[in-house]
Amino acid sequence: MFMFRPTIRTMGSKLTAPGATSRTFMATARPGMLRSTFTAPARMQAQRLGGLLTKNSQLLQKSGGPMAFRYYSDALAQEETPTPALTVEDMMPVENIRNIAIIAHVDHGKTSLVDKLLAQSGEALGSTRVMDSNTIEKERGITILSKVTSVAYNTADDKIMKINIVDTPGHADFGGEVERILSMVDGVALIVDASEGPMTQTKFVLNKALSLGLRPLVVLNKVDRPTSRVDEVDGLLLDLFGSLGASDEQMDYPIVYASAKEGWATRGMDEPRENMKPLFDLIIDHVPSPKVDRTSPFQMLVTQIDSNPYLGKCFLGKIKGGVLKVGDKMQALNPEGKMTESGRVTKIFVRRGLEMIPVTEAGAGDIVTVTGVANATVNSTLCDLSVTEPLPSDPIDPPTIAMKFAVNDSPYAGEEGKNLTSNMIRDRLMKEAETNVALQVIESDTKEAFEVRGRGELQLGVLIETMRREGFELSVSPPRVVFKEEKGQRLEPVEEVTIDVGNQYTGTIIEKLSKRKAELKSFDENGDKTRLVFECPTRGLLGYSAEFKNDTSGDGTLNHTFLEYAPFKGGLERTRKGSLVAMGSVGQATAYALNLIEPRGKLFVRPGDKVYAGMVIGESSRTGDLEVNPTRAKQVTNIRTVAKDDAIVLRPPVEMSLESMISYIAGDEVLEITQSSLRIRKRELDATKRRQNLKHNRE
């Protein structure tokens, strides 16, 4: 396949942009150089989509120097055509840069929209949801980490613009990722589902953007669906902006109507639906260029940290001042202003589509990745040696859920994992806390257990799943809420809960949540669906998701986000029944024993599964725990019998995901995590000691 590479034929040709300092652009004719390389079909496809790529002949005249496309193959170059003078990896003039974040509620189409923006800018993607590069993200179909990409866009007046786009998570548990990156952008695109309208996370992310003074632009996505409510959702958005205290300038937000799946956007519902050009144009016109000074000393606030096996730690952030070059000296200041380390810049990277492109220099206003120091953390300031004051960092909401991570001490410990000790667990948790500011890790006095605090069960579940795949074995306690004490009053976290269900389920939902100390704030019917809005203590939502699915037969959605800390609302009723706890020796469950246990409740294990004394193998049909022997085998005798083991038919056991198990376990239980197994067990395996502890607690 022939590929063309933009180059500048004349060495040292000058290019001066309006308001920018004249600088020399060197030739890049080496075939191995990573420049703007596209396949010919990809480029022709992008031109058919409305001319989103650069018009080369016009830019040739604008640059003032001879330029050419050089076609490379195994043979010599055969043909030359004009090429643009600027590419994404060049140090753009500040007025040609736009930094924007894509924010929205979960499943409203953020990642799909970014996919189309990349595809129509000439990037060959090869698949959908390319921004969700993490393995767990691909498996679950959600965005967990914020990611940066960049595209070059040619305006109607032949001006090349660089647009840095940040794709953010939509789930409330990963709201810390959104809060962290908003300081890095100059505008936001709020994506709203034209059918669902504003949801809990929509309110959360919009409030954060408005509080920073950003002017959002609104994209009403999925307007091509039959269930879309464009006018009604527009009214709801206006009310939401007003309720969040938006300024007059922020209230005057532009709207784009789009279908990210189909790849088009329009400024009006009756306009032609061709491509994403109207959205590109709106970003250029509405989002301001960065307000920075390139003549000041270099400063950059670290927003995200990646690890590279060859380069070490890589620090992502927006340059707030000055110009950075490879080889420059720099230092790292912590948020208190103390220098933690100094070094030299070894690499500078910018984004171009899905690639990280090495460059020799970068200027203020651009989003780059820098290497050269090792001990900086998120919210550290990388800066010139002459700088003494760190850049301010915006505080994020506190964690509301805590779990204890400890060494796995079950009879099967060490059989499946390779990272077993408390020191290994501690180092991994501290490494995670360095890059994820929404997590807090607190060591116990004995150094054998660690309390990990986060935003929700899903966030902690993703951390546990990641450690599990890395070969860790550990045991985790059930989640508990993080209380606060103010003026002698106990406060607990309260969340806003939005539920969309069929009309026939509303009574059951209201009854169940009322027992969990929830207060109904809104009740809206729309055809055969109803939207319920509650304010509920976080502890009332622990373990409720599985119960919600059963109550609605899977036909409902539940979303919640942190609202505030409020006075403690009192105790909750016990909703879970007792456990079927294994007794006897370590071994494998038998069909004979499980057939006798099955009438007592629901089973979690199959014949042949490994079990041990103190392990929870099922849920009892009554309150209170019941000890059973799942390893019991049929007595072998010489007496013939009609009944045979192979004739035993058991009901399929209850299968639960990691998050479901975290929600399910009781206060005296822990979850055993290994690479290939998840087992619920009692914290105290010895039955006699458990009875003594229970008696002591009653007294």
C-alpha positions in Angstrom: 0.0 0.0 0.0 1.3 3.4 -0.9 1.4 6.0 1.9 2.1 9.7 1.7 4.0 11.8 4.2 3.8 15.6 4.5 7.3 17.1 4.3 8.9 20.5 3.8 11.4 20.3 1.0 13.3 23.4 1.7 15.4 23.2 4.9 14.9 26.2 7.2 11.8 27.7 5.5 10.1 30.3 7.7 6.5 30.3 8.7 5.0 33.1 10.7 1.5 32.9 12.1 -0.5 36.0 13.1 0.6 37.1 16.6 3.3 34.4 16.8 7.0 34.5 16.9 8.8 33.6 13.7 10.4 30.2 14.0 12.1 27.7 11.6 10.4 24.5 10.6 13.0 21.8 9.7 12.6 19.3 6.9 11.4 15.8 7.8 12.1 13.8 4.7 13.3 10.7 6.5 11.0 7.8 5.8 11.3 6.6 9.5 10.1 9.9 11.0 6.7 9.8 12.7 4.8 12.6 11.0 1.2 13.0 9.7 1.0 9.6 7.9 -2.3 8.5 6.5 -3.3 5.9 4.0 -4.6 7.3 0.7 -8.1 5.8 1.2 -8.4 7.3 4.6 -7.5 10.7 3.4 -9.9 10.6 0.4 -12.7 9.4 2.7 -12.1 12.3 5.0 -12.2 14.8 2.0 -15.6 13.3 0.9 -16.9 14.0 4.4 -16.9 17.7 3.9 -13.3 18.7 3.5 -12.3 18.4 7.1 -8.7 17.9 6.2 -6.2 20.5 5.0 -6.6 22.0 1.5 -3.0 21.6 0.5 -2.8 23.9 -2.6 -4.1 26.9 -0.6 -1.9 26.3 2.3 1.1 26.1 0.0 0.6 29.7 -1.0 0.0 30.7 2.6 3.2 29.2 4.0 5.5 31.0 1.6 7.6 27.9 0.9 7.7 25.0 -1.5 6.2 21.8 0.1 5.3 18.4 -1.2 3.6 15.1 -0.4 6.1 12.4 -0.8 4.8 8.9 -1.6 6.8 6.1 0.0 6.9 2.5 -1.0 9.6 -0.1 -1.3 10.6 1.7 -4.5 11.7 5.3 -4.8 9.4 8.2 -4.4 7.3 8.6 -7.6 5.1 11.6 -7.2 5.0 14.9 -5.3 2.0 17.0 -4.4 1.5 20.0 -2.1 1.2 19.4 1.7 0.4 21.6 4.8 3.1 23.4 6.7 1.7 22.7 10.1 0.8 19.4 11.7 -0.5 18.4 15.1 3.0 17.8 16.5 4.3 21.3 15.5 4.3 24.0 18.2 1.0 25.7 17.2 0.4 29.4 17.9 -1.7 29.8 21.0 -4.6 31.2 19.1 -4.7 28.1 17.0 -5.2 25.7 20.0 -8.5 24.6 21.5 -8.7 22.4 24.6 -12.1 20.8 25.3 -13.4 18.0 27.5 -16.4 15.8 26.6 -18.5 15.4 29.7 -21.8 13.5 30.1 -23.8 10.9 32.0 -22.9 7.3 31.5 -24.1 5.8 28.1 -25.0 9.2 26.6 -22.5 8.8 23.8 -19.2 10.5 24.7 -16.8 7.9 23.5 -18.8 7.2 20.3 -18.7 10.9 19.5 -15.0 11.1 20.0 -14.6 8.1 17.7 -16.4 10.0 14.9 -14.5 13.2 15.4 -11.3 11.1 15.1 -12.5 9.2 12.0 -13.6 12.4 10.2 -10.3 14.1 10.9 -8.5 11.4 8.9 -7.5 8.9 11.6 -7.7 5.2 10.6 -9.3 3.7 13.7 -9.9 0.1 12.7 -12.6 -0.4 15.4 -15.2 1.4 17.5 -14.7 2.8 21.1 -11.0 3.2 20.4 -10.6 5.5 23.3 -11.5 2.7 25.7 -8.1 1.1 25.5 -8.1 -0.5 29.0 -9.0 -4.2 29.0 -11.6 -3.8 31.7 -13.1 -0.8 29.8 -13.5 -2.9 26.7 -15.1 -5.8 28.7 -17.6 -3.7 30.6 -18.2 -1.1 27.8 -17.6 1.9 30.1 -15.0 4.6 30.3 -12.9 4.4 33.5 -9.9 6.7 32.8 -9.8 10.1 31.2 -7.9 10.1 27.9 -6.5 12.8 25.7 -6.4 12.8 21.9 -5.8 15.5 19.3 -6.9 16.3 15.8 -6.0 18.9 13.2 -8.9 20.8 11.6 -8.9 23.2 8.6 -11.3 26.1 9.0 -13.2 27.7 6.2 -10.6 30.5 5.9 -7.8 27.9 5.6 -6.5 28.2 9.1 -5.1 25.1 10.7 -6.4 24.5 14.2 -5.3 22.0 16.8 -8.1 20.6 18.9 -7.1 18.6 22.1 -10.1 16.5 23.1 -10.4 14.8 26.5 -12.8 11.9 26.8 -14.0 11.5 30.4 -15.9 8.8 32.4 -19.6 9.0 32.8 -20.1 6.9 35.8 -20.4 8.6 39.2 -17.8 6.4 40.8 -15.2 7.8 38.5 -16.2 11.4 39.0 -12.7 12.2 40.3 -11.3 11.7 36.8 -13.7 14.4 35.5 -12.9 16.9 38.4 -9.1 16.3 37.8 -9.0 17.2 34.1 -11.3 20.2 34.1 -8.4 22.4 35.1 -6.7 21.3 31.9 -9.3 22.5 29.4 -10.8 25.8 28.3 -14.2 24.6 27.4 -16.6 21.6 27.7 -19.0 19.8 25.4 -22.0 18.5 27.5 -23.5 15.5 25.8 -27.1 14.8 26.7 -29.3 11.9 25.5 -32.2 13.4 23.7 -34.5 10.6 25.1 -33.3 10.3 28.7 -32.5 14.0 29.3 -30.3 15.3 32.1 -29.4 12.6 34.6 -27.6 12.6 38.0 -24.0 12.6 36.5 -25.1 15.3 34.0 -25.8 17.6 37.0 -22.6 16.6 38.7 -20.2 17.3 35.8 -22.1 20.4 34.7 -21.9 21.9 38.2 -18.1 21.3 38.3 -17.7 22.9 34.9 -19.8 26.0 35.8 -18.0 26.5 39.1 -14.7 26.8 37.2 -16.2 29.5 34.9 -16.2 27.3 31.8 -18.8 28.0 29.0 -20.3 24.7 28.0 -21.7 23.9 24.5 -24.5 21.3 24.5 -24.7 18.3 22.1 -28.2 16.7 22.1 -27.2 13.2 21.0 -29.4 10.4 19.6 -31.9 12.8 18.2 -32.6 10.4 15.4 -34.3 7.9 17.8 -38.1 7.7 17.7 -38.2 8.3 21.5 -36.2 11.5 21.4 -37.7 14.5 23.2 -35.7 17.4 21.8 -37.9 20.3 22.9 -38.6 18.9 26.3 -35.0 18.0 27.0 -34.0 21.5 25.9 -36.3 22.9 28.5 -35.0 20.6 31.2 -31.4 21.7 30.4 -32.3 25.3 30.7 -33.9 24.6 34.1 -30.7 22.7 35.1 -28.4 25.5 34.2 -30.5 27.9 36.1 -30.7 25.7 39.2 -26.9 25.4 39.3 -26.4 29.2 39.3 -25.0 29.6 35.8 -24.1 33.1 34.8 -25.8 35.0 31.9 -22.8 34.2 29.7 -23.0 30.5 30.6 -26.8 30.4 30.1 -26.3 31.5 26.5 -25.1 28.1 25.5 -25.2 26.9 21.8 -26.8 23.6 20.9 -25.8 21.0 18.3 -28.2 18.2 17.4 -26.2 15.0 16.6 -26.2 11.2 16.2 -22.7 10.0 17.2 -23.5 6.5 16.0 -24.3 7.8 12.5 -21.6 10.4 12.5 -23.4 13.7 11.8 -24.2 16.9 13.7 -26.3 19.9 12.7 -27.1 23.3 14.2 -30.8 22.8 13.4 -33.1 19.8 13.2 -34.0 20.6 9.6 -30.5 21.0 8.2 -28.7 18.4 6.1 -27.2 15.6 8.1 -23.8 14.9 6.5 -20.9 15.0 8.9 -19.4 16.4 12.1 -18.3 19.7 10.5 -20.9 21.8 12.4 -19.5 20.5 15.7 -15.9 21.2 14.7 -16.9 24.7 13.7 -18.7 25.3 16.9 -15.7 24.2 19.0 -13.5 26.6 17.1 -15.9 29.5 17.5 -17.2 28.9 21.0 -14.2 27.5 23.0 -11.6 30.3 23.7 -7.9 29.8 23.0 -5.8 29.2 26.2 -5.0 32.3 28.1 -1.3 31.8 28.7 2.0 33.6 28.4 4.8 31.8 26.5 7.4 34.4 27.6 7.1 33.4 31.3 9.0 30.5 32.9 7.8 27.0 32.2 5.0 25.7 34.5 2.7 22.7 34.2 0.3 21.1 36.6 0.5 17.3 36.6 -3.0 15.9 35.9 -2.4 12.3 35.1 0.6 9.8 35.4 1.3 6.9 33.1 4.1 4.4 33.4 6.4 3.3 30.5 8.8 0.4 30.9 11.5 2.3 28.9 10.9 5.9 30.0 9.6 5.5 33.5 6.9 7.9 34.8 5.2 10.0 32.1 3.4 13.2 33.4 0.4 14.6 31.4 -0.7 18.1 31.8 -1.4 21.5 30.2 1.5 23.9 30.0 0.4 27.0 31.8 3.4 29.2 31.0 6.6 29.3 29.0 8.1 27.0 26.4 9.6 23.6 27.2 12.4 22.0 25.2 14.1 18.6 25.5 17.1 18.9 27.7 15.8 21.8 29.8 16.2 21.7 33.5 13.1 21.4 35.6 11.9 20.8 39.1 8.8 19.2 40.8 7.0 21.2 43.5 4.4 19.5 45.7 1.1 21.3 46.4 2.7 23.0 49.5 5.5 24.5 47.4 8.3 22.2 48.5 10.7 20.9 45.8 10.6 17.1 45.7 13.0 16.5 42.8 14.8 18.2 40.0 16.0 16.8 36.6 16.2 17.4 32.9 13.5 16.9 30.3 14.2 13.7 28.5 11.1 13.4 26.3 8.1 15.5 25.3 5.1 13.9 23.6 2.0 15.3 22.0 -1.1 13.4 20.9 -2.1 12.9 17.3 -5.1 10.7 17.0 -4.3 7.5 18.8 -0.5 8.1 18.7 2.0 9.8 21.1 4.4 11.7 18.9 7.8 12.8 20.3 8.6 16.5 19.7 11.6 18.7 20.7 9.6 21.6 22.1 6.1 22.6 23.2 4.6 25.9 24.2 2.1 27.1 26.8 -1.5 26.2 26.1 -0.8 22.8 24.7 -1.5 19.4 26.4 1.7 17.3 26.5 3.3 14.4 28.2 6.7 15.0 29.8 9.4 12.6 31.2 12.5 13.4 33.2 11.6 13.1 36.9 10.4 10.2 38.9 8.9 11.3 42.2 6.2 13.9 41.1 2.6 13.0 41.8 -0.8 14.2 40.6 -1.3 17.9 41.4 2.5 18.4 41.5 3.9 21.4 39.6 6.6 20.7 37.0 8.4 24.0 36.4 11.5 26.0 35.6 14.1 26.2 38.4 13.3 29.9 38.9 9.7 29.2 39.9 9.0 29.0 43.6 5.2 29.0 43.8 3.2 25.9 42.8 0.2 26.1 40.5 -3.2 25.9 42.4 -5.1 22.7 42.2 -8.8 22.4 42.6 -10.0 20.2 45.5 -12.2 17.2 44.6 -15.1 15.7 46.5 -14.2 13.4 49.4 -14.5 9.6 49.2 -17.7 8.1 50.7 -17.0 4.4 50.8 -14.2 2.4 52.6 -13.1 -1.2 52.5 -10.3 -3.0 54.2 -7.7 -4.9 52.1 -5.8 -7.6 54.0 -3.6 -10.7 53.3 -5.5 -13.9 52.2 -5.3 -16.3 55.1 -7.7 -19.0 53.9 -6.6 -22.7 53.7 -6.1 -22.3 49.9 -3.9 -19.2 50.2 -0.9 -19.1 47.9 -2.2 -21.8 45.5 -3.3 -19.5 42.6 -1.6 -16.0 43.1 2.0 -14.8 43.2 1.7 -11.5 45.1 0.8 -12.6 48.6 2.4 -10.5 51.3 1.2 -7.4 53.0 4.2 -5.4 51.7 3.3 -6.3 48.1 -0.3 -5.2 48.7 0.8 -2.0 50.4 3.1 -1.0 47.5 0.4 -1.7 44.9 -2.2 0.4 46.8 0.2 3.3 47.3 1.1 3.2 43.6 -2.6 3.4 42.8 -3.1 6.3 45.2 -0.4 8.3 43.5 -2.3 8.3 40.2 -5.9 8.2 41.4 -6.6 11.3 43.5 -10.1 10.0 44.3 -8.6 7.1 46.3 -7.2 7.3 49.8 -5.1 4.5 51.4 -4.8 4.4 55.2 -2.5 1.9 56.9 -3.7 0.0 60.1 -1.6 0.1 63.3 -0.5 -3.5 62.6 0.5 -2.8 59.0 -1.3 -6.0 58.0 -4.5 -4.4 56.7 -5.2 -1.2 54.7 -8.3 0.9 54.5 -9.0 2.0 51.0 -11.5 4.8 50.5 -13.2 5.6 47.2 -16.4 7.0 45.6 -18.3 3.8 45.3 -18.5 0.0 45.0 -17.7 0.0 41.2 -14.6 2.1 41.6 -13.2 -0.2 44.3 -14.4 -3.2 42.4 -12.3 -2.2 39.3 -9.3 -1.7 41.6 -9.8 -5.2 43.0 -10.3 -6.8 39.6 -7.1 -5.1 38.3 -5.1 -6.4 41.3 -6.6 -9.8 40.8 -5.4 -10.0 37.2 -1.9 -8.9 38.3 -1.6 -12.0 40.4 -2.6 -10.6 43.9 -4.3 -12.7 46.5 -6.1 -10.7 49.2 -9.3 -10.6 51.3 -11.5 -7.6 51.4 -14.1 -6.5 54.0 -17.7 -5.4 53.1 -17.9 -1.7 52.2 -18.9 0.8 54.8 -19.6 4.5 54.6 -17.2 7.2 55.8 -18.8 9.3 58.5 -17.8 12.8 59.6 -18.0 14.6 62.9 -18.8 18.3 62.9 -19.6 20.3 66.1 -20.4 17.1 67.9 -22.9 15.9 65.3 -22.4 12.7 63.3 -22.8 13.3 59.5 -23.2 10.7 56.8 -23.0 10.9 53.0 -26.3 11.3 51.1 -26.7 10.6 47.4 -29.2 11.7 44.8 -30.8 8.6 43.2 -32.5 8.7 39.8 -34.5 5.6 38.9 -36.3 5.0 35.5 -38.7 2.0 35.7 -42.0 0.8 34.3 -45.1 2.1 36.0 -45.9 -1.3 37.5 -42.7 -1.3 39.7 -43.0 2.2 41.3 -44.8 1.0 44.4 -42.2 -1.7 45.1 -39.3 0.7 44.6 -40.7 3.4 46.8 -41.5 0.8 49.6 -38.0 -0.7 49.5 -36.1 2.6 49.5 -38.3 4.1 52.2 -37.0 1.3 54.5 -33.5 2.4 53.6 -34.2 6.0 54.8 -34.7 7.4 51.3 -36.9 10.5 50.7 -38.9 10.8 47.5 -38.2 14.2 45.8 -39.7 13.8 42.4 -42.2 11.5 40.6 -42.7 12.0 36.9 -44.6 9.8 34.6 -43.9 9.7 30.8 -46.1 7.1 29.0 -45.4 3.6 30.5 -42.2 4.8 32.2 -41.7 6.7 35.5 -38.8 8.6 36.8 -38.3 8.6 40.5 -35.7 10.9 42.2 -34.7 10.2 45.8 -32.2 11.5 48.4 -30.9 8.4 50.1 -28.0 7.7 52.6 -25.1 6.0 50.9 -25.3 3.1 53.3 -28.9 2.6 52.3 -27.7 1.9 48.7 -25.1 -0.7 49.7 -26.3 -4.0 48.3 -29.4 -2.5 46.8 -28.4 -2.8 43.1 -28.9 -6.6 43.0 -32.3 -6.3 44.8 -33.3 -3.6 42.4 -32.7 -5.9 39.4 -34.8 -8.6 40.9 -37.6 -6.2 41.8 -37.8 -4.8 38.3 -37.0 -8.0 36.4 -34.0 -6.2 34.9 -36.3 -3.6 33.3 -35.0 -0.4 35.0 -32.0 1.8 35.4 -30.6 3.2 38.7 -28.1 6.0 38.9 -26.8 7.9 41.9 -24.2 10.6 42.7 -22.9 12.2 45.8 -25.0 15.1 47.0 -23.8 16.2 50.5 -23.1 15.2 54.1 -26.2 15.3 56.2 -27.1 14.4 59.8 -27.2 10.7 60.6 -30.7 9.2 59.8 -30.7 6.3 62.2 -30.3 2.5 61.8 -31.5 0.4 58.9 -33.5 -2.7 58.9 -31.7 -6.0 58.2 -32.6 -7.1 54.6 -30.4 -10.1 54.1 -31.1 -13.6 55.3 -28.5 -15.9 57.0 -25.7 -17.8 55.3 -25.1 -21.5 54.7 -21.6 -21.9 56.3 -19.5 -24.9 55.5 -18.2 -27.1 58.3 -16.0 -30.2 58.3 -12.7 -30.6 56.5 -11.1 -29.0 53.5 -12.1 -30.7 50.3 -14.5 -30.6 47.4 -18.2 -30.3 47.5 -20.1 -33.4 46.6 -23.4 -33.8 44.7 -24.7 -36.0 47.5 -24.1 -33.4 50.2 -25.4 -30.5 48.1 -28.6 -32.4 47.3 -29.3 -32.6 51.0 -28.4 -28.9 51.6 -30.3 -27.5 48.7 -33.8 -27.4 50.4 -32.2 -25.2 53.1 -31.6 -22.3 50.7 -29.8 -21.1 47.6 -26.4 -22.6 46.7 -23.3 -20.6 45.5 -21.2 -23.7 44.7 -21.3 -26.7 42.4 -20.2 -30.3 42.9 -16.4 -30.4 42.7 -15.8 -26.8 43.9 -13.2 -26.3 46.6 -14.6 -25.6 50.0 -13.4 -25.3 53.6 -14.7 -24.8 57.1 -16.0 -21.2 57.5 -16.7 -20.7 53.8 -20.1 -19.4 52.8 -21.6 -21.8 50.2 -25.1 -20.4 50.0 -27.8 -18.2 51.4 -30.2 -19.7 54.0 -33.9 -19.5 53.6 -34.2 -18.2 57.2 -32.5 -15.5 59.3 -29.4 -16.7 61.1 -26.5 -18.7 59.8 -26.8 -22.5 59.4 -23.7 -24.8 59.4 -23.7 -27.5 56.9 -21.2 -30.1 55.6 -20.8 -29.8 51.8 -18.0 -32.4 51.6 -20.1 -35.3 53.0 -19.9 -38.4 50.8 -22.4 -41.2 50.4 -21.5 -44.2 52.7 -19.9 -47.0 50.6 -21.4 -50.4 51.4 -22.1 -53.7 49.7 -25.8 -53.1 49.8 -27.5 -52.4 46.5 -29.6 -49.3 46.1 -31.8 -47.9 43.3 -30.7 -44.3 44.0 -27.4 -43.3 42.4 -25.3 -40.2 42.7 -25.3 -39.6 38.9 -29.1 -39.3 39.0 -28.9 -36.3 41.3 -30.1 -33.1 39.6 -29.3 -29.8 41.3 -30.6 -26.3 40.5 -27.9 -24.1 39.0 -26.1 -22.2 41.7 -26.4 -18.4 42.1 -23.6 -16.7 40.1 -22.5 -13.3 41.2 -20.1 -10.8 39.8 -17.3 -9.2 41.9 -19.4 -6.0 42.5 -22.4 -8.2 43.5 -20.3 -10.1 46.0 -18.9 -6.9 47.5 -22.5 -5.6 47.9 -23.7 -9.0 49.3 -21.2 -9.9 52.1 -22.3 -9.3 55.7 -20.4 -7.5 58.4 -18.8 -10.6 59.8 -17.8 -11.9 56.4 -14.9 -11.1 53.9 -14.4 -11.8 50.2 -11.4 -14.0 49.3 -9.8 -12.8 46.0 -7.5 -14.9 43.9 -6.7 -15.0 40.2 -9.3 -17.6 39.3 -11.6 -17.7 42.3 -13.9 -15.5 44.4 -15.1 -17.0 47.7 -17.2 -15.5 50.4 -16.1 -16.6 53.9 -16.5 -15.8 57.5 -13.9 -13.4 59.0 -13.4 -16.0 61.8 -13.2 -19.5 60.3 -13.4 -21.4 63.6 -17.1 -22.0 64.4 -16.6 -22.1 68.2 -14.9 -18.7 68.2 -17.7 -17.3 66.0 -20.3 -18.4 68.6 -18.2 -16.9 71.4 -17.8 -13.6 69.6 -21.6 -13.5 68.9 -22.4 -14.2 72.6 -19.9 -11.5 73.6 -21.5 -8.9 71.3 -25.0 -9.7 72.6 -23.8 -9.1 76.2 
